[in-house]
Amino acid sequence: MSNKAAVTFEKPLQHLSLADWHSRLTQLKNVAYTQRSDAFELRHSARNLRNETRIETHWDTYHNNDRLSDRVAELDRWRETMRIMLQRVVTEIQALKEEKADTERDLDGHITPLTVVSECIGMRDCRLGSELTYDDGDTELKNELCIVENNQRLLRDQNQAAWEQLNRLQEVKFKLELDLTDKDEAQAIDSHQLQVDQHGGDVSFKTDPTRVPRDSCTYGNWLEYCEELVALAETTLSDSFSIRESLFATREKARNILRAQQDRTAHTLRKRIFETQRARNELEYQLGKMKEEMAKCLQEIETLERAHDQKMEALKVVETRQENRAQRSGMELCIDESYHGLCEEVQKLRDTIKTLRARIDATKTTYNALRDHANKIDQDLQNKQHSLMTDIRALDLRGRLKTGEFGGLPTQTDRNIHLSRVEDEIPKS
């Protein structure tokens, strides 16, 4: 019989005591109870939260649907208002265009007198030099131009006002069309939002849905803009009505003042032609006298030049003699009377040459002054001849005013009959 004991093996870990085992069991039981209580409270609060959020979401959706419905109805009212205003503006634009076309046709009838006067002024503006003056002819032509422009002023001003009003109407029309387009798009968007729910296929999370969109405005600003746009359209339509009414009152002007001014202008041009001819004759006489004096000055210059050349030759002789005497030798190179006489002769010749040169220069200056003045007179003569031909052509050009639509009636009797409006009372011959 063997005396050896049985072999046992244990894990190489720390073993717990029975008291620690019971303590751990109690701790796990307490933790489980606490977590179950917490879970019960969490489920209870979650159920309350679900009920409250469901009710709150339901009523928020309900109120927002009401707001969207009210917004769509409000957009409908404003769209109808804007559509009516747009139709009125379009009708007014067409009516104003017709009135403006009638005014332009009436205004075109005054082009011929204005063209003739402008051509006369432009032709006389081609005068040269000192002839480009503000004379009586210019004054009368400009007075005639003012009269022609005054005859056209009312029509032109009304036409300009109509054009500006058309631009304003077009601007209002553009604003109304743009506003209608925006309202149509906004109504379509808001109407679609009434149909959106959680079952829609286009519902998804967005990056920042609560942001304030760029370039957005408040509801007060939107309402104020709509009211101002309607008020602007009403004001523009009222102004357009006034302009259309005023266009009827400015279709005809009297031509008697213009005809009298044309006669005064023609008389002034003829007077100016006579004055220019007289001044031209005077300048031709003065130019002839100037040329005679220039010939005499030129002859005197030639004489002085010859005298100057002679003195230069004499000076060369004296200077040569004096220089040759300087070649003497020894005591013979003395300062004698001949030396002093030759020096005095050299000085006198130099003074004489200087005086002759000064006189030549003065005579040339006088000749140049005469020549320049003669050139000025000749240029002025050419300018006067050009001015004379310009005035004659301008007078001939004004003959167009005596014919055609603006020529008026041929006799004073016919003009008196026309002014007194008795054409129908006179028996036909």
C-alpha positions as CSV (number, residue, x, y, z in Angstrom):
1,M,0.0,0.0,0.0
2,S,1.4,3.4,-1.1
3,N,2.0,6.2,1.4
4,K,2.0,9.2,-1.2
5,A,-0.8,11.9,-1.1
6,A,-2.9,12.9,-4.2
7,V,-1.6,15.8,-6.4
8,T,-3.9,18.9,-6.8
9,F,-3.6,22.0,-9.1
10,E,-4.9,25.6,-8.5
11,K,-4.9,28.6,-10.8
12,P,-2.2,31.0,-10.0
13,L,-4.7,33.8,-9.2
14,Q,-6.0,35.4,-6.0
15,H,-9.0,33.6,-4.6
16,L,-11.9,35.4,-3.0
17,S,-13.2,34.7,0.4
18,L,-16.8,33.8,1.0
19,A,-17.6,37.1,2.6
20,D,-16.2,38.9,-0.6
21,W,-18.3,36.7,-2.7
22,H,-21.5,37.6,-0.8
23,S,-20.6,41.3,-0.9
24,R,-20.1,41.2,-4.7
25,L,-23.5,39.5,-5.2
26,T,-25.2,42.2,-3.1
27,Q,-23.5,45.0,-5.1
28,L,-24.6,43.5,-8.5
29,K,-28.2,43.2,-7.2
30,N,-28.2,46.9,-6.0
31,V,-26.8,48.1,-9.3
32,A,-29.4,46.1,-11.3
33,Y,-32.2,47.6,-9.2
34,T,-30.9,51.1,-9.7
35,Q,-30.5,50.8,-13.5
36,R,-34.0,49.3,-13.8
37,S,-35.4,52.3,-11.9
38,D,-33.5,54.7,-14.1
39,A,-34.7,52.9,-17.3
40,F,-38.3,53.0,-16.1
41,E,-38.0,56.8,-15.5
42,L,-36.3,57.3,-18.9
43,R,-39.1,55.3,-20.7
44,H,-41.7,57.3,-18.8
45,S,-40.2,60.7,-19.7
46,A,-39.6,59.5,-23.3
47,R,-43.2,58.6,-23.7
48,N,-44.3,62.0,-22.4
49,L,-41.8,63.7,-24.7
50,R,-43.1,61.7,-27.7
51,N,-46.7,62.7,-26.9
52,E,-45.9,66.3,-26.4
53,T,-43.7,66.7,-29.5
54,R,-46.3,64.8,-31.6
55,I,-49.0,67.2,-30.5
56,E,-46.8,70.2,-30.9
57,T,-45.6,69.2,-34.4
58,H,-49.2,68.5,-35.4
59,W,-50.4,72.0,-34.4
60,D,-47.3,73.7,-35.8
61,T,-47.9,72.0,-39.1
62,Y,-51.6,73.0,-38.9
63,H,-50.8,76.7,-38.2
64,N,-48.1,76.9,-40.9
65,N,-50.5,75.3,-43.4
66,D,-53.0,78.1,-42.5
67,R,-50.3,80.7,-42.9
68,L,-49.3,79.3,-46.3
69,S,-52.9,79.2,-47.4
70,D,-53.4,82.9,-46.3
71,R,-50.1,83.8,-48.1
72,V,-51.3,82.1,-51.3
73,A,-54.6,83.9,-51.1
74,E,-52.9,87.3,-50.5
75,L,-50.6,86.6,-53.5
76,D,-53.7,85.9,-55.6
77,R,-55.2,89.2,-54.7
78,W,-52.0,91.1,-55.4
79,R,-51.4,89.2,-58.7
80,E,-54.8,90.2,-59.9
81,T,-54.2,93.8,-59.0
82,M,-50.8,93.8,-60.7
83,R,-52.3,92.1,-63.8
84,I,-55.0,94.8,-64.1
85,M,-52.4,97.6,-63.7
86,L,-50.2,95.9,-66.3
87,Q,-53.1,95.8,-68.8
88,R,-53.8,99.5,-68.2
89,V,-50.2,100.4,-68.7
90,V,-50.0,98.4,-71.9
91,T,-53.1,100.1,-73.3
92,E,-51.8,103.6,-72.3
93,I,-48.4,102.9,-73.9
94,Q,-50.1,102.1,-77.2
95,A,-52.3,105.2,-77.0
96,L,-49.4,107.5,-76.2
97,K,-47.3,106.0,-79.0
98,E,-50.1,106.9,-81.5
99,E,-50.3,110.5,-80.1
100,K,-46.5,110.8,-80.3
101,A,-46.4,109.6,-83.9
102,D,-49.0,112.2,-84.8
103,T,-47.0,114.9,-83.1
104,E,-43.8,113.8,-84.9
105,R,-45.5,114.0,-88.3
106,D,-46.7,117.5,-87.5
107,L,-43.2,118.5,-86.3
108,D,-41.6,117.2,-89.5
109,G,-43.5,119.9,-91.5
110,H,-41.2,122.6,-90.0
111,I,-37.9,121.1,-91.1
112,T,-37.5,123.2,-94.3
113,P,-37.2,126.7,-92.7
114,L,-35.0,125.3,-90.1
115,T,-32.7,123.6,-92.6
116,V,-32.5,126.8,-94.8
117,V,-31.6,129.0,-91.8
118,S,-29.1,126.5,-90.5
119,E,-27.4,126.2,-93.9
120,C,-27.2,130.0,-94.2
121,I,-25.6,130.2,-90.8
122,G,-23.2,127.4,-91.6
123,M,-22.4,129.0,-94.9
124,R,-21.7,132.4,-93.4
125,D,-19.6,130.6,-90.7
126,C,-17.2,129.6,-93.5
127,R,-16.0,133.2,-93.8
128,L,-12.3,133.6,-93.2
129,G,-10.2,135.8,-90.9
130,S,-11.6,139.1,-89.8
131,E,-14.7,138.6,-91.9
132,L,-15.9,136.1,-89.4
133,T,-17.8,138.7,-87.4
134,Y,-21.1,138.9,-85.5
135,D,-22.8,141.3,-87.8
136,D,-26.4,142.2,-88.4
137,G,-26.7,139.4,-90.8
138,D,-25.7,136.9,-88.1
139,T,-28.1,138.6,-85.7
140,E,-31.0,138.4,-88.0
141,L,-30.3,134.9,-89.1
142,K,-30.1,133.8,-85.4
143,N,-33.3,135.7,-84.7
144,E,-35.0,133.8,-87.6
145,L,-33.6,130.6,-86.2
146,C,-35.0,131.4,-82.8
147,I,-38.4,132.1,-84.4
148,V,-38.4,128.8,-86.3
149,E,-37.3,127.0,-83.1
150,N,-40.1,128.8,-81.1
151,N,-42.6,127.6,-83.8
152,Q,-41.4,124.1,-83.1
153,R,-40.7,124.4,-79.4
154,L,-44.1,123.4,-78.1
155,L,-44.3,120.4,-80.4
156,R,-40.8,119.4,-79.6
157,D,-41.2,119.8,-75.9
158,Q,-44.4,117.8,-75.9
159,N,-42.8,115.2,-78.0
160,Q,-39.9,115.0,-75.6
161,A,-42.3,114.8,-72.7
162,A,-44.2,112.0,-74.4
163,W,-40.9,110.1,-75.1
164,E,-39.9,110.5,-71.5
165,Q,-43.3,109.4,-70.4
166,L,-43.1,106.4,-72.6
167,N,-39.8,105.5,-71.0
168,R,-41.4,105.8,-67.6
169,L,-44.4,103.7,-68.7
170,Q,-42.0,101.1,-70.1
171,E,-40.1,101.1,-66.8
172,V,-43.3,100.6,-64.9
173,K,-44.4,97.9,-67.3
174,F,-41.1,96.1,-66.7
175,K,-41.5,96.4,-63.0
176,L,-45.0,95.1,-63.1
177,E,-44.0,92.2,-65.4
178,L,-41.1,91.3,-63.1
179,D,-43.3,91.6,-60.0
180,L,-45.9,89.4,-61.6
181,T,-43.3,86.8,-62.6
182,D,-42.0,86.8,-59.0
183,K,-45.4,86.5,-57.6
184,D,-46.3,83.6,-59.9
185,E,-43.2,81.8,-58.9
186,A,-43.8,82.5,-55.2
187,Q,-47.4,81.3,-55.5
188,A,-46.3,78.1,-57.2
189,I,-43.7,77.5,-54.5
190,D,-46.0,78.2,-51.6
191,S,-48.8,76.1,-53.2
192,H,-46.4,73.2,-53.6
193,Q,-45.4,73.5,-49.9
194,L,-49.0,72.8,-48.9
195,Q,-48.7,69.4,-50.6
196,V,-45.4,68.5,-49.0
197,D,-45.5,65.9,-46.2
198,Q,-43.3,63.2,-44.7
199,H,-44.4,60.7,-47.5
200,G,-43.0,62.9,-50.3
201,G,-40.2,61.7,-52.4
202,D,-38.3,65.0,-52.4
203,V,-38.1,65.4,-48.6
204,S,-34.6,65.4,-47.2
205,F,-32.4,67.0,-44.6
206,K,-31.0,70.4,-45.6
207,T,-27.7,72.1,-44.7
208,D,-29.0,75.2,-43.0
209,P,-32.8,75.6,-43.5
210,T,-33.3,78.2,-40.8
211,R,-30.8,80.7,-42.3
212,V,-32.0,84.1,-43.5
213,P,-31.8,84.0,-47.3
214,R,-29.5,86.6,-48.9
215,D,-31.3,89.7,-50.3
216,S,-34.4,88.8,-48.4
217,C,-36.7,91.5,-46.9
218,T,-39.4,91.7,-44.2
219,Y,-43.1,91.3,-44.8
220,G,-43.6,95.0,-44.1
221,N,-41.1,95.9,-46.8
222,W,-42.8,93.6,-49.2
223,L,-46.2,95.0,-48.5
224,E,-44.8,98.6,-48.8
225,Y,-43.2,97.7,-52.1
226,C,-46.4,96.3,-53.6
227,E,-48.4,99.4,-52.5
228,E,-45.7,101.8,-53.8
229,L,-45.6,99.9,-57.1
230,V,-49.4,100.3,-57.5
231,A,-49.2,103.9,-56.5
232,L,-46.4,104.5,-59.0
233,A,-48.4,102.9,-61.8
234,E,-51.5,105.1,-60.9
235,T,-49.4,108.2,-60.9
236,T,-47.6,107.4,-64.2
237,L,-51.0,106.6,-65.8
238,S,-52.4,110.0,-64.6
239,D,-49.4,111.8,-66.0
240,S,-49.7,110.0,-69.3
241,F,-53.4,111.0,-69.5
242,S,-52.4,114.7,-69.0
243,I,-49.6,114.5,-71.6
244,R,-51.9,112.9,-74.2
245,E,-54.5,115.6,-73.6
246,S,-51.8,118.4,-74.0
247,L,-50.5,116.9,-77.3
248,F,-53.8,117.8,-79.0
249,A,-53.3,121.6,-78.2
250,T,-49.9,122.1,-79.9
251,R,-50.4,121.1,-83.5
252,E,-50.3,124.4,-85.5
253,K,-48.4,127.8,-85.2
254,A,-48.6,131.1,-87.1
255,R,-46.0,131.9,-89.7
256,N,-46.4,135.7,-90.1
257,I,-43.6,136.6,-87.7
258,L,-41.3,134.1,-89.5
259,R,-42.1,135.6,-92.9
260,A,-41.4,139.1,-91.6
261,Q,-38.1,138.0,-90.1
262,Q,-37.2,136.3,-93.4
263,D,-37.7,139.7,-95.1
264,R,-35.6,141.5,-92.5
265,T,-32.9,138.9,-92.8
266,A,-32.8,139.1,-96.6
267,H,-32.6,143.0,-96.4
268,T,-29.7,142.7,-93.8
269,L,-27.8,140.3,-96.0
270,R,-28.1,142.6,-99.0
271,K,-27.0,145.5,-96.9
272,R,-24.0,143.5,-95.7
273,I,-23.1,142.6,-99.3
274,F,-23.1,146.3,-100.2
275,E,-20.9,147.2,-97.2
276,T,-18.5,144.4,-98.0
277,Q,-18.2,145.6,-101.6
278,R,-17.4,149.1,-100.5
279,A,-14.8,147.9,-98.0
280,R,-13.3,145.7,-100.7
281,N,-12.9,148.6,-103.1
282,E,-11.2,150.7,-100.4
283,L,-8.8,147.9,-99.6
284,E,-7.9,147.5,-103.3
285,Y,-7.0,151.2,-103.5
286,Q,-4.9,150.9,-100.3
287,L,-3.1,147.8,-101.6
288,G,-2.2,149.6,-104.8
289,K,-0.6,152.5,-102.8
290,M,1.2,150.0,-100.6
291,K,2.7,148.3,-103.6
292,E,4.0,151.6,-105.0
293,E,5.7,152.4,-101.7
294,M,7.1,148.9,-101.4
295,A,8.7,149.4,-104.9
296,K,10.3,152.6,-103.7
297,C,11.6,151.0,-100.5
298,L,13.1,148.1,-102.5
299,Q,14.9,150.5,-104.8
300,E,16.3,152.4,-101.8
301,I,17.5,149.2,-100.3
302,E,19.4,148.3,-103.4
303,T,21.1,151.7,-103.5
304,L,22.1,151.4,-99.8
305,E,23.4,147.9,-100.5
306,R,25.6,149.2,-103.3
307,A,26.9,152.1,-101.0
308,H,27.6,149.5,-98.3
309,D,29.6,147.3,-100.7
310,Q,31.7,150.3,-101.8
311,K,32.5,151.2,-98.2
312,M,33.5,147.6,-97.5
313,E,35.9,147.6,-100.5
314,A,37.4,150.9,-99.2
315,L,37.8,149.4,-95.8
316,K,39.6,146.4,-97.2
317,V,42.0,148.8,-99.0
318,V,42.8,150.8,-95.8
319,E,43.2,147.7,-93.6
320,T,45.5,146.2,-96.2
321,R,47.7,149.3,-96.4
322,Q,47.8,149.5,-92.6
323,E,48.8,145.8,-92.3
324,N,51.4,146.1,-95.0
325,R,53.0,149.1,-93.2
326,A,53.3,146.9,-90.1
327,Q,55.9,144.8,-92.0
328,R,58.6,147.6,-91.8
329,S,61.8,146.8,-90.0
330,G,63.9,148.3,-87.2
331,M,63.4,151.9,-86.4
332,E,61.3,152.4,-89.5
333,L,58.4,150.7,-87.7
334,C,57.3,153.9,-86.1
335,I,53.9,155.4,-85.3
336,D,53.8,158.3,-87.7
337,E,51.1,160.6,-89.1
338,S,50.3,158.0,-91.8
339,Y,49.6,155.5,-89.1
340,H,47.2,157.8,-87.3
341,G,45.6,158.9,-90.6
342,L,45.0,155.3,-91.7
343,C,43.6,154.3,-88.2
344,E,41.3,157.3,-88.3
345,E,40.2,156.3,-91.8
346,V,39.5,152.7,-90.7
347,Q,37.4,153.9,-87.8
348,K,35.4,156.3,-89.9
349,L,34.8,153.6,-92.5
350,R,33.7,151.2,-89.8
351,D,31.3,153.8,-88.4
352,T,30.0,154.5,-91.8
353,I,29.5,150.8,-92.6
354,K,27.7,150.4,-89.3
355,T,25.5,153.4,-90.0
356,L,24.7,152.1,-93.5
357,R,24.0,148.6,-92.2
358,A,21.6,150.1,-89.6
359,R,19.9,152.2,-92.2
360,I,19.7,149.1,-94.5
361,D,18.2,147.1,-91.7
362,A,15.7,149.9,-90.9
363,T,14.7,150.2,-94.5
364,K,14.3,146.4,-94.8
365,T,12.2,146.4,-91.6
366,T,10.1,149.1,-93.1
367,Y,9.8,147.1,-96.4
368,N,9.0,144.0,-94.4
369,A,6.3,145.9,-92.5
370,L,4.9,147.2,-95.8
371,R,5.0,143.8,-97.3
372,D,3.4,142.2,-94.2
373,H,0.7,144.8,-94.2
374,A,0.2,144.4,-97.9
375,N,-0.2,140.7,-97.4
376,K,-2.7,141.3,-94.6
377,I,-4.6,143.6,-96.9
378,D,-4.4,141.1,-99.7
379,Q,-5.5,138.3,-97.3
380,D,-8.3,140.6,-96.1
381,L,-9.3,141.3,-99.7
382,Q,-9.5,137.5,-100.3
383,N,-11.5,137.1,-97.1
384,K,-13.9,139.9,-98.2
385,Q,-14.3,138.4,-101.6
386,H,-15.0,135.0,-100.0
387,S,-17.4,136.6,-97.6
388,L,-19.1,138.5,-100.4
389,M,-19.6,135.2,-102.4
390,T,-20.8,133.5,-99.2
391,D,-23.4,136.2,-98.5
392,I,-24.5,136.1,-102.1
393,R,-24.8,132.3,-102.0
394,A,-26.7,132.5,-98.7
395,L,-29.1,135.0,-100.3
396,D,-29.6,132.7,-103.2
397,L,-30.1,129.8,-100.8
398,R,-32.9,131.6,-99.1
399,G,-34.8,131.6,-102.4
400,R,-36.1,128.1,-101.3
401,L,-38.2,129.9,-98.6
402,K,-40.2,131.6,-101.3
403,T,-41.4,128.4,-102.9
404,G,-43.0,125.2,-101.8
405,E,-45.0,124.7,-98.7
406,F,-43.3,127.5,-96.8
407,G,-43.5,130.1,-99.6
408,G,-46.8,131.4,-98.4
409,L,-49.6,132.7,-100.6
410,P,-48.4,134.6,-103.7
411,T,-50.2,137.9,-103.1
412,Q,-51.1,140.1,-100.1
413,T,-54.8,139.8,-101.1
414,D,-54.6,136.0,-100.9
415,R,-52.9,136.2,-97.6
416,N,-55.6,138.6,-96.2
417,I,-58.4,136.2,-97.5
418,H,-56.6,133.3,-95.8
419,L,-56.2,135.2,-92.5
420,S,-59.8,136.4,-92.4
421,R,-61.1,132.8,-93.2
422,V,-63.5,134.0,-95.9
423,E,-62.4,131.6,-98.7
424,D,-65.8,129.9,-98.8
425,E,-67.6,133.2,-99.1
426,I,-65.8,134.4,-102.2
427,P,-67.4,133.2,-105.5
428,K,-65.2,131.1,-107.6
429,S,-64.0,132.7,-110.9
